[in-house]
Amino acid sequence: MEGFRPEILKEIVTTKMPFGKYEGRLLCDLPISYLEWFVGKGGFPKGKLGTQLSTVYEIKMNGLEEIIYQLKKQFSSI
């Protein structure tokens, strides 16, 4: 994850998907199959959303969902 910024972790548990099949769902709650679909279609969108989605993808692909659970607990009151 080149150019990683720690605030991305907060954002993935507080930002909702702005479009598509899973519009309105928190980025961290997107199914891995949907993230894989982006990869298969040529990659994630450009910009901040792409960075957020690729972060969720890396976390889930590496079996690190515990990070997401902890972040959700920490930022759930936001």
Wavefront OBJ file of the C-alpha trace (Angstrom):
o trace
v 0.000 0.000 0.000
v 2.200 2.720 -1.339
v 1.732 6.131 0.250
v -0.268 4.718 3.152
v -1.860 7.289 5.432
v -3.125 6.212 8.894
v -6.326 8.278 8.592
v -7.417 5.864 5.858
v -8.103 3.281 8.586
v -10.606 5.600 10.270
v -12.170 6.429 6.920
v -12.821 2.817 5.900
v -15.023 2.295 8.976
v -16.861 5.636 8.728
v -17.278 6.177 4.961
v -20.106 4.669 2.947
v -19.881 3.387 -0.601
v -21.149 6.253 -2.773
v -22.435 4.222 -5.740
v -23.176 0.810 -7.173
v -24.657 -2.386 -5.858
v -23.506 -1.677 -2.297
v -24.261 2.057 -2.200
v -24.695 3.213 1.401
v -22.761 0.333 2.955
v -19.641 1.090 4.997
v -16.522 0.475 2.939
v -15.210 -1.960 5.550
v -18.393 -4.034 5.182
v -18.109 -4.553 1.442
v -17.825 -8.240 0.540
v -14.462 -9.445 -0.702
v -16.150 -10.652 -3.906
v -17.126 -7.068 -4.750
v -13.584 -5.851 -4.122
v -12.253 -8.681 -6.291
v -14.663 -7.585 -9.026
v -12.940 -4.177 -9.107
v -9.548 -5.864 -9.389
v -10.816 -8.009 -12.255
v -12.217 -4.983 -14.063
v -8.888 -3.191 -14.113
v -8.549 -1.817 -10.612
v -10.124 0.451 -8.076
v -11.358 3.956 -8.893
v -8.767 6.724 -8.914
v -8.324 9.029 -5.949
v -9.296 8.745 -2.317
v -12.076 6.169 -2.799
v -9.693 3.877 -4.664
v -7.168 4.128 -1.854
v -9.843 3.338 0.710
v -11.155 0.360 -1.259
v -7.678 -1.036 -1.883
v -6.964 -0.778 1.850
v -10.094 -2.782 2.683
v -9.129 -5.294 -0.002
v -5.605 -5.746 1.400
v -6.921 -6.176 4.937
v -9.476 -8.788 3.890
v -7.168 -10.629 1.483
v -4.613 -11.052 4.244
v -7.108 -12.308 6.835
v -6.731 -9.228 9.043
v -10.420 -8.514 9.634
v -9.660 -8.133 13.356
v -8.243 -4.716 12.430
v -11.636 -3.740 11.035
v -13.475 -4.988 14.139
v -11.176 -2.975 16.410
v -11.490 0.152 14.277
v -15.277 -0.146 14.235
v -15.281 -0.312 18.046
v -12.959 2.668 18.302
v -14.839 4.907 15.855
v -18.422 3.674 16.256
v -19.530 6.840 18.039
v -18.574 9.046 15.088
l 1 2 3 4 5 6 7 8 9 10 11 12 13 14 15 16 17 18 19 20 21 22 23 24 25 26 27 28 29 30 31 32 33 34 35 36 37 38 39 40 41 42 43 44 45 46 47 48 49 50 51 52 53 54 55 56 57 58 59 60 61 62 63 64 65 66 67 68 69 70 71 72 73 74 75 76 77 78
